[in-house]
Structure formats: C-alpha cells, structure tokens
Amino acid sequence: MNEELLKLNPEKLWYFFKEILAIPRPSKKEEKIIDYLIRFAEDRNLEVHKDEIGNVLIRKPATDGMENQKSVVLQSHVDMVCEKNSDKVHDFNNDPIETYIEDGWVKAKGTTLGGDDGIGVATQLAILDSETIEHGPIEALFTIDEETGLTGAFGLQPGFLQSDLLLNLDSEDEGQLFIGCAGGQDTLAWLPYSKNDVPLGTKAVKLMISGLVGGHSGDDINRGRGNANKFLSRFLWETKKDFNLNLNIFDGGNLRNALAREAYAIVTVAEEKIDAFELEVKKYENIFQKEFHKTEPNLQFNISETEIPGYVIAESEFDNLINALYACPHGVIAMSQDIENFVETSTNLASVKFEEKEILVTTSQRSSVETEKDDITNMVTSVFRLAGGRTRTTDGYPGWTPNPDSEIAKLTEQSYKKLFNSQPEVLAIHAGLECGLIGAKYPKMDMISFGPTIKGAHSPDERLNIETVQKFWDLTLDVLKNIPAK
C-alpha cells in the first residue's frame, strides 16, 4: 500500500511519510506514533525523552566539524485531523491512510491525508536517520494533540528543550516564511431541548447539505467558501413557518478548526405540503449554487424521505436553535490595518451536535489582536445567551508576535533566495501555530515556520504538492547547514 510514494524524491523523506501513513494517529490517540518514535530513536542509539504530557524529544549530536553551531529544534506535531467523506468506510483508530498521486499531488482516498503535519514528522525522521546531512546539534520535538487542543505545546515544560533556535515545520504555503501567528480560543454553547410527540399527519424527511470544499478555519477562512451549518440553518429559518416544520435532529460539521463541509437535519412536514417542500429544497439548492458558484462548485442540497422519528423538539427550542445559528457570525470579521491582505480576526461556526438533553454548538475565534479576539468571542456568546443557552469559553492560546530582527528568519530568507533565486514572503499567518505557546515557555527562543504546499487541510480534499516537498527539504537542509556558531 502507498508504494508509489517510494518513487518520489527525496527518497528518505517519502519513505518515512509512507511509514507514518500506516500508523493511526488521531488527536488524543497518539500512542502508536509515540511508540514508533521511541523505537526509532532507540534503534539508532539516539537520546530520547518523553515528557509527562506525551511529547517526544530526540536529540542528535552534530556531524563532524559542526559541533560549535548553535543547537536548533526541529518541531512538528504527530496528530492528524480525521475527516472522511460520508460514503467512505474508514476506521481512523486502526486503518492506514490510502494514497494516490494525481497531477503532481499526493492525495488520500476519501479521507484526510495527514500531510498536516505528517510531512514535518517525516522530514525530522529523515534528518535524524541520515549519516550524510551536515548539521549542528539537533533537538527533534514531536508534540501531541495540536489539532484539537494544542495539548502538547500547552504541557511543554521549561527546561525540556536546550536550544534557542526553532524551525516549526507546520506551515502549508511554500514560498512563505512565517514569523507570527494569531491567537485563538473556542466558545461552546449548550441549548436545552425536550422530546415531544411527533405531530399526526406528517412525513419525515432528511435534509442534507454536502459537497462543500471545507478546509482549515484559519488558512481558508478568507477564501469565500460556504459553511454547511449556515446553509442549513438559513433554509430552516426561512421555511419553518410556511411548512409547519418540526425538528428531530440537526447535525453539522465535526472539528473546531475545520469549515463545516456537511450538515443534515431530520424534520417532519405536513403530508399535504410534502410535494411543495421538495420543490422548495430544489429552489434553495439553486440559490446556494448561484451564490457560491465559484467557491463551491460541487454544493448539493438533497431531500429524502425517512422513517418517522421517535420525537421532535419543542417549537420554541427549534426557534432558539435556528435563530442562534442563523444569527451567529461566521467568517472574516476584520482585516489587518497594518499588513495588506492579512486576516486579523475571524470566527468559525464549526459544529452542531445533539447530546442527551442539550444541543452543543462549537465555535472558534482567532485574532492577532487580543482585544479583538475577546470582542468577537463576546459577540458569539451574546447570540447564544439570547437564545437561552449556557456558554463557556476555553482558555485559548496566545499569538506569536513577529520579530522583524529575527536571526533565524533572516538566515532562512537568505537560504531561500540563494537556492531558488526568488524572494520569499515573510509574514504572519492567521492560523494558530504552536510557536505562540512554545515562545511563552521559552521567551528567548528565536523561531520561524515554513513548509511545503498543502491544500484542503482538515478535509478529505487535503493534498500535498510533490514539487514543493523537494523545495521544503532543500531549504531545511540548507538552513541547518548554515546555523551560526554559538
């Protein structure tokens, strides 16, 4: 399986990426990849440590003649976002990721690929395994649970690392060097519901929004893509009264840091209105497709009859839910006034899930300005409180303040220009990076983040550009070779 990856260059990097694809590593379930990393280090007589939270650190001495270089951390996260198409049978806890190559990209068959950040992990392993790559002292840091809570970076303890330079290998746009990132936090809301009898003389239907591109709620929030939760709540808000709708369930999105690609609801409709309701669904499918004809070319809105459910929720609770979802802000809230075309503040209506007695709505806010992050969080909170819900905001994570005098940034920029005869962009990113948390624990750490091109991260459309992996590899090695003396 995935043997075609072994034909790609650089060979060792792709070999280890293939190895990683065979190891299940969902967020919060990284035991198998942690065991693999420890065995990898022990087999090569490399110093290895695991901290209390589960992060793994492998140290490798400098190659001959480079012992006087400053020590550098190579850092990536071992977990991956686990998303799949609804028709794909795949167990992320046990099954390997299946890949194929198409038009210069490595893709997965119906699931997320895990290039984010498996390609960073593979790069570290290939460097640690090599006997010919020139470098000074290396610390390879593999953090856990970046995707759902930044748990590894939060739990990193001062003193675990000994270096003052860090290369974060978790960016997704080749040619861009990142020296700062947004901070973020999640706002959770719970709306109560009760179970009532299904009205007589009704039919039950399943409404399904699907085919959306999805993507990363930081990197892709400004690309004009749709949100399945917003489409479905809009439709229900606009048709509930006319068709005497009652709601059994609303389920949309999955992950806090992913744009909702799919959402469905089961509703009951008066029997005499079912034909007209089906036409209304088709009408709104055309509306949505027209409004998002460029960014969501595969959008579908389907209706199908289903069994009468065991209950529907109270009408007032239905109103509270769709009022809140329809009113809840989503997308870019503010662009930077200092950096051209840079998203400063955003919020993501990530998921809607029915629990035993409450409906859980998960949202995520990001901003490079702390006061703006608080402002959009309060805005989201107020919407759900008006709907009678209770809310909680997570502690969140800090942003990474750009340092224009960064030594490692200047070195990396020089290496890029020398290797590729072009000028890289040096900028901040709206997505959250672990650098903010690492910098809080190690305030003297000089950091930069870069990587190959990954598109569609956090969705089954995730794909990794092969050509840029080679450039990413070449840049990493050249930076390591030219790390300054202590």
C-alpha positions in Angstrom: 0.0 0.0 0.0 1.2 3.5 -0.9 4.2 2.0 -2.6 4.2 4.7 -5.3 5.4 7.2 -2.7 8.8 5.4 -2.7 9.4 6.5 -6.3 9.4 10.2 -5.2 12.4 12.3 -4.1 13.8 12.9 -1.6 13.6 9.2 -1.1 14.1 9.0 2.7 11.6 11.7 3.4 8.9 9.9 1.4 9.9 6.6 2.9 9.2 7.9 6.4 6.0 9.6 5.2 4.8 6.2 3.9 5.6 4.7 7.3 3.6 7.4 9.1 0.6 6.8 6.9 0.4 3.3 8.2 0.2 4.4 11.9 -3.2 5.6 13.2 -2.7 8.9 15.0 -5.9 10.7 15.7 -5.7 13.6 18.0 -5.7 12.4 21.7 -4.9 8.9 20.5 -1.2 9.2 19.5 0.1 6.2 21.5 1.1 4.2 18.4 3.1 7.0 16.8 4.7 7.8 20.1 5.8 4.2 20.5 7.1 4.3 16.9 9.2 7.4 17.6 10.7 6.0 20.7 11.7 2.7 18.9 13.1 4.7 16.0 15.4 6.6 18.4 16.4 3.5 20.4 17.2 1.6 17.2 19.7 4.4 16.2 21.1 4.9 19.7 19.8 8.4 19.8 18.9 10.1 23.1 15.1 10.1 23.5 12.8 11.5 26.2 9.0 11.5 26.6 7.5 14.2 28.9 4.5 13.7 31.2 2.1 15.0 28.6 3.3 12.7 25.8 5.6 14.9 23.8 8.7 13.1 22.4 12.2 14.7 22.2 15.0 13.1 20.2 18.5 14.6 20.4 21.2 14.0 17.7 24.8 15.2 18.1 26.4 17.5 15.5 28.1 16.0 12.5 31.9 16.2 12.5 33.2 19.7 12.3 29.9 21.4 13.2 29.9 20.9 16.9 30.3 24.6 17.5 27.0 25.5 15.8 24.1 26.7 17.9 21.7 23.9 18.7 18.4 24.0 16.9 14.9 22.5 17.5 13.1 20.9 14.6 9.4 20.8 15.6 6.2 19.3 14.3 3.0 17.7 15.7 2.3 14.0 15.4 -1.5 14.0 15.4 -3.8 14.5 12.4 -7.3 15.7 11.7 -9.5 12.7 11.0 -12.2 13.6 8.4 -13.7 11.4 5.7 -16.4 11.6 3.1 -19.8 10.2 4.3 -19.6 7.3 1.8 -16.1 6.3 2.8 -15.6 3.3 5.1 -12.6 4.0 7.2 -11.6 3.5 10.9 -9.1 6.2 11.8 -8.2 4.3 15.0 -7.0 1.2 13.1 -6.8 1.7 9.3 -3.9 3.1 7.4 -4.3 6.1 5.1 -4.5 5.1 1.5 -2.9 7.5 -1.0 -2.7 8.1 -4.8 -0.8 10.5 -6.9 -2.6 12.8 -9.4 -1.3 15.8 -11.4 1.7 16.3 -9.1 -0.2 16.0 -5.8 -0.3 13.2 -3.2 -3.9 12.7 -2.1 -5.9 10.3 0.1 -8.7 8.1 -0.9 -11.8 9.7 0.7 -10.1 10.8 3.9 -7.8 13.5 5.2 -4.2 12.8 4.1 -2.4 13.8 7.3 0.2 15.8 5.4 -0.6 18.3 8.2 1.8 17.6 9.9 3.0 14.2 8.8 5.3 15.7 6.3 7.0 17.6 9.1 7.4 14.5 11.1 8.8 12.6 8.1 11.3 15.4 7.5 12.6 15.2 11.1 12.9 11.4 10.9 14.8 11.6 7.6 17.3 14.0 9.0 17.7 12.0 12.2 18.2 8.9 10.2 20.8 10.3 7.9 24.6 9.9 8.2 25.5 12.4 5.5 23.4 15.5 6.1 25.5 18.3 7.7 24.1 19.9 10.8 24.9 21.1 14.3 23.3 19.7 17.4 19.6 18.9 16.8 16.6 18.5 19.1 13.7 17.0 17.3 10.5 17.8 19.2 7.3 15.9 18.3 4.2 17.4 20.1 0.8 15.7 20.6 -2.8 16.9 20.1 -2.1 20.1 18.2 -5.3 19.8 16.2 -7.9 19.7 19.0 -6.3 21.5 21.9 -2.6 22.3 21.4 -2.2 20.0 24.4 1.4 19.1 23.8 2.5 22.7 23.4 0.4 23.7 26.4 2.1 21.0 28.5 5.6 21.6 27.4 7.7 22.4 30.4 10.6 25.0 30.6 13.9 23.2 30.6 12.8 20.3 28.4 14.5 22.0 25.4 18.1 23.2 25.4 18.2 25.2 22.1 17.5 28.9 21.4 16.5 28.4 17.7 13.4 26.6 16.4 12.2 25.6 13.0 8.5 24.8 13.1 7.7 22.5 10.1 4.0 23.0 10.1 3.2 25.7 7.5 1.3 25.0 4.3 2.4 27.5 1.7 5.7 27.0 0.0 7.5 30.3 -0.6 6.1 31.9 2.6 8.1 32.2 5.8 6.0 32.8 8.9 7.3 34.9 11.8 4.0 35.4 13.7 0.5 33.9 14.1 -2.9 34.6 15.5 -4.1 33.6 18.9 -7.4 31.7 19.3 -10.0 30.3 21.6 -13.2 28.3 21.4 -16.7 29.3 22.5 -19.0 26.4 23.3 -22.8 26.8 23.7 -25.4 24.4 25.0 -29.1 24.9 24.2 -31.6 22.8 26.2 -34.2 20.7 24.4 -37.0 18.3 25.3 -38.6 15.4 23.4 -42.2 15.8 22.3 -44.5 13.5 20.4 -44.4 13.7 16.6 -47.5 15.5 15.2 -50.0 13.4 13.4 -50.4 13.7 9.6 -46.8 14.4 9.0 -44.0 12.8 7.0 -40.3 12.8 8.0 -37.5 13.8 5.6 -33.8 14.1 5.8 -32.3 17.4 4.5 -28.6 17.1 3.5 -26.1 19.8 2.6 -23.0 18.2 1.1 -20.2 18.6 -1.4 -18.6 21.7 0.2 -14.9 22.2 -0.1 -14.3 22.7 3.6 -10.8 23.4 4.8 -8.8 25.0 7.6 -10.7 27.6 9.7 -7.6 29.7 9.8 -5.9 29.3 6.5 -9.1 29.1 4.4 -11.5 31.4 6.2 -11.0 34.2 3.7 -11.5 32.1 0.6 -15.2 32.7 0.3 -16.2 29.1 1.0 -19.6 28.0 2.3 -20.4 26.7 5.7 -22.9 23.8 5.8 -24.3 24.8 9.2 -25.1 28.3 7.9 -26.8 27.0 4.7 -29.0 24.6 6.6 -30.0 26.9 9.4 -30.8 29.6 6.8 -33.1 27.2 5.0 -34.9 26.1 8.1 -35.3 29.6 9.4 -36.9 30.7 6.1 -39.2 27.7 5.6 -40.2 26.6 9.2 -43.4 28.6 9.4 -44.7 28.1 5.9 -44.3 24.3 6.0 -45.1 23.7 9.7 -41.7 22.1 10.2 -40.8 20.2 13.4 -37.2 19.2 14.1 -35.9 15.9 15.3 -32.1 16.5 14.9 -29.6 18.9 13.4 -26.1 17.6 12.9 -23.4 19.6 11.1 -19.6 19.8 11.0 -17.1 18.0 13.2 -14.0 19.8 14.2 -13.5 23.2 15.8 -10.7 24.1 13.4 -12.4 22.9 10.2 -15.0 24.6 8.0 -18.2 22.6 8.1 -18.5 20.6 4.9 -21.7 18.7 5.6 -24.8 19.1 7.7 -28.1 17.3 7.9 -31.4 17.7 9.7 -34.4 15.4 10.1 -37.7 17.3 10.1 -41.4 16.5 9.8 -43.6 18.2 7.3 -47.4 18.2 6.9 -48.3 15.5 4.5 -50.3 17.8 2.2 -47.2 20.1 1.9 -44.5 17.5 1.1 -44.5 18.0 -2.6 -44.2 21.7 -2.3 -41.5 21.3 0.3 -39.4 19.2 -2.1 -39.7 21.9 -4.7 -38.6 24.4 -2.0 -35.4 22.4 -1.4 -34.6 22.4 -5.1 -35.2 26.1 -5.2 -32.8 26.7 -2.4 -30.2 24.4 -3.9 -30.2 26.6 -7.0 -30.0 29.7 -4.8 -27.0 28.4 -2.9 -25.3 27.2 -6.0 -25.7 30.5 -7.7 -24.5 32.5 -4.6 -21.4 30.2 -4.3 -20.9 29.2 -7.9 -17.1 29.8 -7.9 -16.0 28.7 -4.4 -18.5 25.7 -4.0 -18.9 24.2 -7.5 -20.0 20.8 -6.0 -22.5 22.0 -3.5 -25.6 19.8 -3.2 -28.8 20.2 -1.2 -30.8 17.0 -1.1 -34.1 15.7 0.4 -35.1 12.1 1.1 -37.9 10.5 2.9 -37.0 8.7 6.1 -38.8 6.9 9.0 -40.9 8.9 11.4 -38.5 9.6 14.3 -39.3 8.9 18.0 -39.6 12.5 18.9 -39.4 16.2 17.8 -38.1 19.0 19.9 -40.4 21.8 21.2 -41.3 24.5 18.8 -39.7 27.2 21.0 -36.5 25.2 21.2 -36.4 24.7 17.4 -36.8 28.5 17.1 -34.0 29.2 19.6 -31.6 26.9 17.7 -32.2 28.2 14.2 -32.3 31.8 15.4 -28.9 31.4 17.1 -27.3 29.5 14.2 -28.7 32.0 11.6 -27.5 35.0 13.7 -24.2 33.5 14.8 -21.4 35.4 12.9 -19.1 33.3 10.7 -16.1 34.1 8.6 -13.7 37.1 8.4 -14.6 39.8 10.9 -11.7 42.2 10.4 -8.7 42.6 8.0 -5.4 43.9 9.3 -4.9 47.7 9.1 -1.1 47.1 9.0 -0.5 44.1 6.8 -2.0 44.0 3.4 -4.5 41.2 2.7 -4.0 39.7 6.2 -7.0 38.4 8.1 -6.8 39.9 11.6 -10.0 38.5 13.2 -12.4 35.7 12.3 -14.8 33.2 13.8 -15.9 29.7 12.7 -19.3 28.1 13.3 -17.7 24.7 13.5 -20.2 22.1 14.6 -23.7 21.4 15.9 -24.3 18.1 17.8 -27.3 16.8 19.7 -26.4 15.4 23.2 -28.7 13.7 25.6 -30.5 16.8 26.8 -28.7 19.7 25.2 -27.5 20.8 21.7 -23.8 21.5 21.7 -22.6 24.2 19.3 -18.9 24.6 18.9 -17.3 27.8 17.5 -13.8 29.0 17.2 -12.4 32.6 17.3 -9.0 33.8 16.1 -7.3 37.2 16.1 -3.8 38.6 16.1 -5.2 41.4 18.3 -6.1 40.2 21.8 -8.9 42.7 22.4 -10.5 41.9 19.0 -10.4 38.2 19.9 -12.2 39.0 23.1 -14.7 41.2 21.2 -15.7 38.5 18.6 -15.9 35.9 21.4 -18.3 38.2 23.3 -20.4 38.7 20.2 -20.8 34.9 19.7 -21.5 34.4 23.4 -24.3 37.0 23.3 -26.1 35.3 20.4 -26.4 32.0 22.3 -27.3 33.6 25.6 -30.1 35.5 23.8 -31.3 32.0 22.7 -31.4 30.8 26.2 -28.2 28.8 26.1 -25.3 28.5 28.5 -21.8 29.2 27.2 -18.2 28.6 28.1 -15.0 30.0 26.5 -11.8 28.0 26.6 -8.6 29.4 27.9 -7.3 29.6 24.3 -3.7 30.0 23.2 -1.5 33.1 22.7 -0.5 34.6 19.4 3.1 34.7 18.3 4.3 38.3 18.0 6.5 38.9 14.9 10.2 39.8 15.4 11.5 41.8 12.5 15.1 41.3 13.7 14.9 37.5 14.0 18.2 35.9 13.3 16.7 32.6 12.1 14.2 34.4 9.9 17.0 36.4 8.1 19.1 33.2 7.7 16.1 31.3 6.2 15.2 34.1 3.9 18.8 34.2 2.6 18.9 30.4 2.1 15.6 30.6 0.1 16.9 33.4 -2.2 20.2 31.5 -2.8 18.5 28.2 -3.5 15.6 29.3 -5.7 16.7 32.7 -7.0 13.4 34.3 -5.8 12.2 36.3 -2.8 10.1 34.5 -0.3 7.3 36.3 1.5 8.0 36.9 5.2 4.7 37.4 7.0 2.3 36.3 9.8 -0.4 33.7 9.5 -4.0 33.8 10.6 -3.9 30.1 11.6 -2.7 29.2 15.1 0.8 27.7 15.4 2.4 26.1 18.4 5.1 28.8 18.2 3.0 31.1 20.3 2.8 28.6 23.2 6.4 27.5 22.9 7.5 31.1 22.9 5.6 31.7 26.1 7.5 28.8 27.8 10.8 29.8 26.1 10.8 33.6 25.7 14.4 33.7 24.3 13.5 31.1 21.5 14.0 32.6 18.0 11.5 30.8 15.7 10.4 30.5 12.1 7.7 28.4 10.5 7.7 27.1 6.9 6.6 24.0 4.9 5.5 22.7 1.5 2.2 23.5 -0.1 -0.8 21.7 1.3 -4.3 22.5 0.1 -7.6 21.5 1.6 -6.1 20.7 5.0 -8.6 19.3 7.6 -10.8 17.9 4.8 -10.8 14.8 2.6 -9.7 17.1 -0.2 -6.3 17.6 1.5 -3.5 17.3 -1.0 0.3 17.7 -0.8 2.2 19.2 -3.7 5.2 16.9 -4.6 7.4 19.6 -6.2 7.2 21.8 -3.1 8.2 19.0 -0.8 11.6 18.8 -2.5 12.0 22.6 -2.1 11.0 22.4 1.5 13.5 19.6 2.1 16.3 21.5 0.3 15.6 24.7 2.3 15.5 22.8 5.7 18.9 21.2 5.0 20.5 24.5 3.8 19.3 26.3 6.9 20.7 23.5 9.2 24.0 23.7 7.4 24.3 27.4 7.9 23.2 27.8 11.5 25.6 30.3 13.1 28.2 29.4 15.7 27.4 29.7 19.4 
